[in-house]
C-alpha cells in the first residue's frame, strides 16, 4: 500500500472487515482484486473513484484498533466504512436486515468488577463506556436518500427474493414465527449500536445491553475500536458503520447457524455489501468529503426554519444589552464550573488566529440565536474601537443557504454579506446561525467561505440546532473540547437549579428593567404551576405572554401562552395552525415527513419539545372535539397510543373546557372505540382520556367511573387468561410482552379511576405495586418516560422498566406537586400514588448506590414533612414511607441489612427461662425455639386431613409452618417479653411485620409472603391452621420445660406451668402430640 518511493497511497474509501469470509463477499460484490482488494466505482457526481478492501484477519477491538492504525499510517482515505455482521438486539431490527450506525458505544471500556454492597459475597459488573460517533452529515444525506429513492425499494425486494431462494419455505416460516428472521429485510439507519470485547450469544447478556440503552439495534466487536482509531488521527477521515444482522445474539445463534448451514450469516454480509455499494454510487459526492469545517458534527436533517416566532423579542433583548446576555450566560457557566468564564472564552475566540473557532450547539429555543446576535453586536463594538485588532463580524442566517445550489451567488442570496465584504479591509468573523440541514447547507457554507476568502481572511463561528431526540443526555450550559475546537452546549436547565433561577432572573432584568424582580417572581410561579422541570430561553419567552392574564396558574396559562405564541408566528392563521399540527404529528409520531416547502411547520416547532408537544396535542384535541360534538374523529389514529405528560397536559386542558353534555358524548365515543379495539395500547389511551372527564356535578364522573371499573375487571380477567394460555403455549417472550401491555392497560385504568376521585382505586393500586414487582417496575418506567427522563419513542410502548437512570425531571415534578400539597394543606387525587412512586424511584437507586447526593437530602426533608403532617392514612403506605426514611438515612444501607437484623434472634434469650424466679443457665434463644417448633410441626403434623370437620376445613400444613417461621421475627427488634410486661408489644410487632412487607419492594426480595397477614392470623387464631400453629408454639415450650426440669434446673412453678400449657392444647392434632410428649419424664 506504499509506493516504492515511500509515498502514502491515496484512496477515496477504505472498507474494513474483520474476517476473510467477509472480505471475500465484499470483493465479490465490488468486483475487487482478489489479492490487493482494490476496486473502482462511480460516485453520486458520476466521478470515478478508487477504493480498497482491508481485512483485519481477527476479531475483537484490540486487533481492530491496531490494524486500523497500521492501515492509516500507509494509506489515506476520505471515507472509512467498517463493514461486517452483527447480532441483533432490538426486535424491530431483524436478521438479515442492514443497520447503519449513528454511534457505537464501547460499553465495556473501563468497565469494573467491584465488590458487592454490604455483606454480600461475590462481585458486581459495572459498565464503563465510551461512544464514537459516525459522520452525522453523511447520515443526513443517507436519510434523505432513503426517504426519496425508488432504488432502495428495489433493493429490499431483491433481498427478500434472495432469502426465499436461500431457505426452504418451511424453515423460513419457522424462523420468522420464532422471531429469528424476517421475510422482508430492511435498512435501519441512524441507530446506536453496541461494540465490545465479547462475542454475544446469551439472552441475559443481550438484555443487559438493552437495559443500558433500549435503542441499541445491534452488537459487534470491532466498530467502536475502528472509529476510535480513525477519528484519533491528526486529519481524521469521515467514518461510517454498515453491518448486516446475522443472528439473535443469544442461545439461538448456533442453532440457526446449523439450520441454515451458515447461509443466513453470509446473506447478511452480502446485503450489507450491496447496500454499501449503493451508498457509494448514489448517496455520496466525494468532491465534498474532507473540504468543509462542518465535518463530523452536523445533525440529521430537519426542515429549515420558515419563521422564528420569538425573533422580535430576541432582537429587542440584543438592542437593549448584548453584554448583559453574554454576562448572564457567563454566570450560568460559572455556577456549573467555577473555573470557566464564558465571556473571557468568547472574547478570546474573537481574537484567535484559527479559522474554526467555536460552535454553539443546542436544541431549539435554548438561546443560540440570542447569544450569537449578541456576540456579533459585541464584536462590532470591538471592531469599531480597533479595526486592526478585531475582525469585522458578519451574521449569516443559514436558512437562506438551505436551497443554494451550484455556484453560490453571494450578491443575490446574501446582499448584506456582499456589501460588508466590499467594505472589509482586514479579517472577517463569519457567524453562521441556524444550521439544521446537513447536506445542502454544508455545501453552501463551504462555497461561502471560499468566496469570503477572496476578499479577506475569514474565521468561523456557527450555531447548530440539534433535534430534541439527538440532544446530549445533559442539562445546563457547558463547554466541551471538540478536536481543535470548542463547543458551547446550550441545553435546557433545571428550573429549580441555580442556572434555571439565573436564566429567569436575567431574562426579566433585560426585558423589564424596573419591574424585573416582580416579573421574575411571576415567571417562576408560572414555571412551577405549569409543571415545567426544565426551562430554556424559548420557554421563558412563551410564558412571558401569560403574564398578568388573570387566569388561574397552571396548564391553562401554559396552553393559552403557547397557542398565542404559535398563532403569532403563523400570522394568526388557524388554518395554518391545523396544517402545522398535522405535519408535526405525522413527522414526530409516525416518523413520516409530510412537510413540503410550503408547509407552516418550521423546524423550531418540530424541534422544540414545548411547541412540538402543543401541536401534537392540538391534533389529538381535534379528535376529542369531534367526539364531543357526537361525530367520529376525522383521524381516529391519533387516539391509538399513550402519550407522555408534555402532550397530555394540553389534551387535559381541552377536556376540562367541555360541557358536561360534551364530556358524556366523549365518554360514549371512547367506550365504543375501546370495545371495538383489541389493541391494549389503544385501549390504554382511551381509558386515560375517560379519566379526564371529571365534572363538578358528578353525573358524568359516575358514568366514567362505572365504565372504567367494568373494563378493569374485564382487563384483569383477560390478563389471567393470557397468563394461562401463555404458559400452555410455552412462549415466554410473547407472553412477557402481552402481560406487560395488559398491566400497562390496568395501570392506566387505575390512574384514571383515582383521577375521578375513586379513593379505593388509589389504595388498591398502591397495594398492587407493593405486591407485583413487574407492575412496580412498569410504574416507575412509565413515570420516567412520562416526565422526560427516558426519551419518548412513539413507536414503542410506554411500558419500560426502570433501569436506574437519572430521574431528575420526574423527581422535580413529583416533589413539587407533593410539597405544594403540604404547603397549601390541600389534597389531590394522585398524591399517595405520587408519594409511593417518588420513594420507589429513590429507594432502588439508594440500594444500588446511584441516588444523587443532591436529591437525597431533599427527599429526606420531604419525607419528614409528610410523616409529621400525618398525611398518609393507609397503614401499608405509611410503613413503607417510614422504611424508606430509615434506609435513606443510612449511608451504608443495603437490602442485606434487613436480613442481617434477624440474626439478633440467635442471641436473643427467651426471657421466660430467667424471670419469675426461674434460673436456667444458657437458656434457648428465640431462633432455637423457632427451629424446634417447626421441626415438631414437620415431624408430627399430617400433610392433609382426609375427613376434616367443619372447624378443620382449610387446614394447610405449609401455612402452619410459615406461621411458626415468622411468628417471633419481630423480636429481632423488640426483644422477648413475658405476657403483660410490655403494654405496646403487639403494636411494635405489627409495625415490624408492616416493615417486612414494605421491605419486599426491593428487587432482591420475594414478594409472595404477606408477613402481616400471617402474623395477624396466627395471633388471632382465625383459622384451624392458625390454632394448630399457636398450640405447636406452646408445645415446644412444654417440651423444653420437661427437658430443662430433667436437667435439674431450678423452675419453682414447674407443675403449675406444665398444667397451664396442657390446658391450652385444644385441637385434636396438637393433643395427640402432647399426649406423646407427656410420656417424657423429667429424667429423659
HELIX and SHEET records of a PDB file:
HELIX    1   1 UNK A   20  UNK A   30  1                                  11    
HELIX    2   2 UNK A   61  UNK A   74  1                                  14    
HELIX    3   3 UNK A  136  UNK A  148  1                                  13    
HELIX    4   4 UNK A  150  UNK A  166  1                                  17    
HELIX    5   5 UNK A  169  UNK A  177  1                                   9    
HELIX    6   6 UNK A  203  UNK A  212  1                                  10    
HELIX    7   7 UNK A  223  UNK A  231  1                                   9    
HELIX    8   8 UNK A  253  UNK A  259  1                                   7    
HELIX    9   9 UNK A  263  UNK A  278  1                                  16    
HELIX   10  10 UNK A  279  UNK A  283  3                                   5    
HELIX   11  11 UNK A  311  UNK A  336  1                                  26    
HELIX   12  12 UNK A  342  UNK A  350  1                                   9    
HELIX   13  13 UNK A  368  UNK A  385  1                                  18    
HELIX   14  14 UNK A  398  UNK A  401  5                                   4    
HELIX   15  15 UNK A  410  UNK A  413  1                                   4    
HELIX   16  16 UNK A  415  UNK A  423  1                                   9    
HELIX   17  17 UNK A  438  UNK A  455  1                                  18    
HELIX   18  18 UNK A  468  UNK A  470  5                                   3    
HELIX   19  19 UNK A  498  UNK A  512  1                                  15    
HELIX   20  20 UNK A  513  UNK A  515  5                                   3    
HELIX   21  21 UNK A  516  UNK A  529  1                                  14    
HELIX   22  22 UNK A  537  UNK A  544  1                                   8    
HELIX   23  23 UNK A  555  UNK A  569  1                                  15    
HELIX   24  24 UNK A  574  UNK A  588  1                                  15    
HELIX   25  25 UNK A  603  UNK A  607  1                                   5    
HELIX   26  26 UNK A  609  UNK A  628  1                                  20    
HELIX   27  27 UNK A  636  UNK A  639  5                                   4    
HELIX   28  28 UNK A  645  UNK A  656  1                                  12    
HELIX   29  29 UNK A  660  UNK A  675  1                                  16    
HELIX   30  30 UNK A  680  UNK A  690  1                                  11    
HELIX   31  31 UNK A  699  UNK A  729  1                                  31    
HELIX   32  32 UNK A  732  UNK A  755  1                                  24    
HELIX   33  33 UNK A  759  UNK A  771  1                                  13    
HELIX   34  34 UNK A  773  UNK A  786  1                                  14    
HELIX   35  35 UNK A  808  UNK A  824  1                                  17    
HELIX   36  36 UNK A  831  UNK A  847  1                                  17    
HELIX   37  37 UNK A  853  UNK A  868  1                                  16    
HELIX   38  38 UNK A  875  UNK A  888  1                                  14    
HELIX   39  39 UNK A  896  UNK A  901  1                                   6    
HELIX   40  40 UNK A  902  UNK A  906  5                                   5    
HELIX   41  41 UNK A  911  UNK A  913  5                                   3    
HELIX   42  42 UNK A  926  UNK A  940  1                                  15    
HELIX   43  43 UNK A  950  UNK A  952  5                                   3    
HELIX   44  44 UNK A  957  UNK A  966  1                                  10    
HELIX   45  45 UNK A  971  UNK A  974  1                                   4    
HELIX   46  46 UNK A  985  UNK A  999  1                                  15    
HELIX   47  47 UNK A 1011  UNK A 1020  1                                  10    
HELIX   48  48 UNK A 1024  UNK A 1046  1                                  23    
HELIX   49  49 UNK A 1054  UNK A 1063  1                                  10    
HELIX   50  50 UNK A 1068  UNK A 1077  1                                  10    
SHEET    1   A 8 UNK A  38  UNK A  42  0                                        
SHEET    2   A 8 UNK A  48  UNK A  55 -1                                        
SHEET    3   A 8 UNK A   9  UNK A  17  1                                        
SHEET    4   A 8 UNK A  75  UNK A  88  1                                        
SHEET    5   A 8 UNK A 218  UNK A 220 -1                                        
SHEET    6   A 8 UNK A 187  UNK A 195  1                                        
SHEET    7   A 8 UNK A  98  UNK A 106  1                                        
SHEET    8   A 8 UNK A 131  UNK A 133 -1                                        
SHEET    1   B 5 UNK A  38  UNK A  42  0                                        
SHEET    2   B 5 UNK A  48  UNK A  55 -1                                        
SHEET    3   B 5 UNK A   9  UNK A  17  1                                        
SHEET    4   B 5 UNK A  75  UNK A  88  1                                        
SHEET    5   B 5 UNK A 238  UNK A 247  1                                        
SHEET    1   C 2 UNK A 112  UNK A 115  0                                        
SHEET    2   C 2 UNK A 123  UNK A 126 -1                                        
SHEET    1   D 6 UNK A 392  UNK A 397  0                                        
SHEET    2   D 6 UNK A 428  UNK A 435  1                                        
SHEET    3   D 6 UNK A 458  UNK A 465  1                                        
SHEET    4   D 6 UNK A 356  UNK A 362  1                                        
SHEET    5   D 6 UNK A 485  UNK A 490  1                                        
SHEET    6   D 6 UNK A 477  UNK A 482 -1                                        
SHEET    1   E 2 UNK A 493  UNK A 494  0                                        
SHEET    2   E 2 UNK A 534  UNK A 535 -1                                        
END                                                                             
